[in-house]
């Protein structure tokens, strides 16, 4: 009996059935609400990015996206949780620079970003503003550096947690300015901003959109913005490069990813609908209110962005203190 001749048609038939089922699944997708897992504390720019994406999905799909916060350890446990969910395309991840780039560059994690996740699209990118409590009497970055040198280790500067981009901003500034201050890690920028306004800490590198109203009201003194170009939110505020610290450039970003084990046809659908949201004028106008322009839309652009960020940050992470 020709077993080989019998098996090959059988394998082909099974494969065809699997592909047919996958396509049918994609055509029905999404037939129920999608969970967007956010591995960060509620209340910051990640919440805004998640909400705007969820609203875009509802507009274009008529299907809700449920936002689920799983904060802790710079987003690593929540990122791991996204891989433990059923890989059916109904659990997506709002990934950020810390768990996708900074932490993997510094230590071993239980996921491989390139192998375990499929980037769908970039949703948010914004620079940080170095701000101080007015009680210090510091109004310029030169005054900040002079005070830190005259009082080594006295100033307290927050971060959103160990291994976050705000932490890296602290370390880069220390190194480039040749100063020392006390790093105070929080669970989020939103939490630390409250303490800064209350005078419990001296300074933060905070998201431009979060700090803008407090700068304009006089509750905070803004010293510099960490982007290559000035922020449209605070156009009179000089960049760190303009002020003599060109290597102190940091940016908070978030994007949506799917577990790589999800059906290929569903991933294709997710890529297409995410790009639709990115190109939605309502989504773009909402981002513009926070001074954000994403640039090129699409899954491949986000994949290239993550790769470039990893290559840029890895030598920096390995050269500074991460604890």
Residue pairs with C-beta under 8 A, 6 or more apart in sequence:
22 263
22 264
22 265
22 266
23 265
25 263
25 265
25 266
26 263
26 265
26 266
26 268
26 269
29 89
29 266
29 269
30 61
30 63
30 89
30 90
31 63
32 63
32 90
33 63
33 64
33 65
33 66
33 90
34 57
34 63
34 64
34 65
34 66
34 89
34 90
34 91
34 92
35 65
35 66
35 68
35 85
35 90
35 91
35 92
36 50
36 53
36 54
36 65
36 66
36 67
36 68
36 92
36 93
36 94
36 256
37 68
37 70
37 78
37 81
37 82
37 85
37 91
37 92
37 93
37 94
38 46
38 47
38 50
38 67
38 68
38 69
38 70
38 78
38 94
39 69
39 70
39 71
39 72
39 75
39 76
39 77
39 78
39 79
39 81
39 82
39 93
39 94
39 95
39 96
39 99
40 46
40 69
40 71
40 75
40 78
40 94
40 96
40 188
41 69
41 71
41 187
41 188
41 190
41 191
42 69
42 71
43 188
43 190
43 191
44 160
44 188
44 189
44 190
44 207
44 210
45 124
45 126
45 189
45 207
45 209
45 210
45 252
45 254
45 290
46 94
46 96
46 124
46 254
47 67
48 124
48 209
48 290
49 94
49 123
49 124
49 254
50 67
50 94
50 123
50 254
51 67
52 123
52 283
52 286
52 287
53 65
53 94
53 123
53 256
53 274
53 277
53 283
54 64
54 65
54 66
54 67
55 282
55 283
56 276
56 277
56 280
56 282
56 283
57 63
57 64
57 65
57 273
57 277
58 64
58 65
59 280
59 282
60 273
60 276
60 277
60 280
61 273
65 92
69 78
70 77
70 78
70 81
71 78
71 187
71 188
72 78
72 187
73 161
74 98
74 99
74 102
74 103
74 161
74 162
74 163
74 164
75 95
75 96
75 98
75 99
75 103
76 98
76 99
76 103
76 109
78 93
78 99
79 93
79 95
79 99
79 100
79 109
79 111
80 109
80 110
80 111
82 91
82 92
82 93
82 117
82 257
82 259
83 111
83 116
83 117
83 259
85 91
85 259
87 259
87 261
87 262
88 262
88 263
88 266
89 258
89 262
89 263
89 266
89 267
89 269
89 270
91 259
92 120
92 256
92 257
92 258
92 270
93 117
93 256
93 257
93 258
93 259
94 123
94 254
94 255
94 256
95 117
95 119
95 254
95 255
95 256
95 257
96 252
96 253
96 254
97 164
97 165
97 251
97 252
97 253
97 309
97 313
98 161
98 163
98 164
98 165
99 109
100 113
100 306
100 309
100 310
101 113
101 306
101 309
101 310
101 313
102 163
102 164
102 165
102 168
102 313
102 317
103 109
103 163
104 113
104 310
105 310
105 313
105 314
105 317
105 318
106 163
106 317
106 318
106 322
107 322
111 117
113 306
113 310
114 307
115 260
116 259
116 260
117 257
117 258
117 259
117 260
118 257
118 258
118 259
118 260
118 262
118 267
118 270
118 271
118 299
119 255
119 257
119 299
119 302
119 303
119 306
120 255
120 256
120 257
120 258
120 270
120 271
120 274
120 299
120 302
121 255
121 256
121 271
121 274
121 275
121 277
121 278
121 297
121 298
121 299
121 301
121 302
122 253
122 254
122 255
122 278
122 294
122 295
122 301
122 302
122 305
123 254
123 255
123 256
123 278
123 294
124 252
124 253
124 254
124 255
124 287
124 292
124 294
125 251
125 252
125 253
125 254
125 292
125 294
126 207
126 208
126 209
126 231
126 251
126 252
126 253
126 290
126 291
126 292
127 208
127 225
127 226
127 227
127 231
127 249
127 250
127 251
127 252
128 165
128 166
128 169
128 205
128 206
128 207
128 208
128 225
128 226
128 250
128 251
128 252
129 205
129 206
129 207
129 208
129 211
129 212
129 215
129 222
129 223
129 224
129 225
129 226
129 231
129 234
129 237
130 141
130 144
130 169
130 173
130 203
130 204
130 205
130 222
130 223
130 224
130 225
130 226
130 240
131 196
131 203
131 204
131 206
131 211
131 214
131 215
131 220
131 221
131 222
131 223
132 138
132 144
132 202
132 203
132 220
132 221
132 223
133 196
133 197
133 199
133 201
133 202
133 203
133 220
133 221
134 218
134 219
134 220
134 221
135 199
136 147
136 202
136 203
136 221
137 143
138 144
138 147
138 221
138 223
139 221
139 223
140 223
141 223
141 224
141 240
141 243
141 244
141 245
142 243
144 155
144 203
144 223
145 177
145 179
147 155
148 154
148 155
148 177
148 179
148 180
148 181
149 178
149 179
152 179
152 180
153 180
153 181
153 182
154 181
154 182
155 181
155 182
155 202
155 203
156 181
156 182
156 184
156 201
156 202
156 203
157 170
157 181
157 182
157 183
157 184
157 201
157 202
157 203
157 204
157 205
158 166
158 183
158 184
158 185
158 186
158 189
158 192
158 195
158 196
158 201
158 203
158 204
159 166
159 167
159 169
159 170
159 183
159 184
159 185
159 186
159 192
159 204
159 205
160 166
160 167
160 185
160 186
160 187
160 188
160 189
160 192
161 167
161 185
161 186
161 187
161 188
162 185
162 322
162 323
163 322
165 250
165 251
165 252
166 189
166 204
166 205
166 206
166 250
166 252
167 183
167 185
167 322
168 250
168 313
168 316
168 317
168 320
169 205
169 226
169 248
169 250
170 181
170 183
170 205
171 183
171 320
171 321
171 322
172 247
172 248
172 250
172 316
172 320
173 179
173 205
173 240
173 245
173 248
174 180
174 181
175 320
176 245
176 247
176 248
177 245
181 202
181 203
184 192
184 201
186 192
186 195
189 204
189 206
189 207
189 210
190 210
192 201
192 204
192 206
193 204
193 206
193 210
193 211
193 214
195 201
196 202
196 203
196 204
196 206
196 220
197 214
197 219
197 220
204 211
205 226
205 250
207 252
208 225
208 231
208 233
208 234
208 290
208 291
209 233
209 290
209 291
209 292
211 220
211 222
212 233
212 234
214 220
215 221
215 222
215 234
215 237
222 234
222 237
224 237
224 238
224 239
224 240
224 243
224 245
224 248
225 231
225 234
225 237
225 238
225 239
225 240
226 239
226 240
226 248
226 249
226 250
226 251
227 239
227 249
227 251
228 239
228 241
228 249
229 239
230 236
230 237
230 238
230 239
231 237
231 291
232 291
233 290
233 291
240 246
240 248
240 249
241 249
253 305
253 309
255 302
255 305
255 306
256 274
258 266
258 267
258 270
260 267
262 270
271 298
271 299
274 299
275 297
275 298
275 299
277 283
278 294
278 297
278 298
279 297
284 294
287 293
287 294
295 301
